């Protein structure tokens, strides 16, 4: 399943300075019955967003209208816990295209890259600068450049680089998942296969 191409994203950000956010908090297990990647955004952080009667919790950041954007900024160790890929699906389906943290659980990081979410790992110091910038101005803009592998706080010009696997980087720039990548190489694969028969 292809997803949106990712090159440069300029957006406001939603701050969630909570450490050790695990995948069961991102998408509770009771919502994992579907096998399609759609519809999970409605239940993103379900138990943090809503009361038992379904009314929104006023103090949760996703229910605060002053925050918006396609970038979620989380605390250290984001995406820990089980390997459920539905956590990444829920974040993508909600509308986020990038998650920023000072540390990601490896499985969550890979699941995110597989569905078109860019996990940007920054230093704790730079993460703190981002949180402070958003606190000072909820509309502050971040620029995430995948080709340059940089994230910039536009109001101050402060910037930091991030790492990403080259294969995953190319896939995200082209909007490919693993199957799309192979299909894009179909001619080369057929040529190689033909040569290998002789």
Order of alpha helices (4+ residues) and beta strands (2+ residues): beta-beta-alpha-alpha-beta-alpha-beta-alpha-beta-alpha-beta-beta-beta-alpha-alpha-alpha
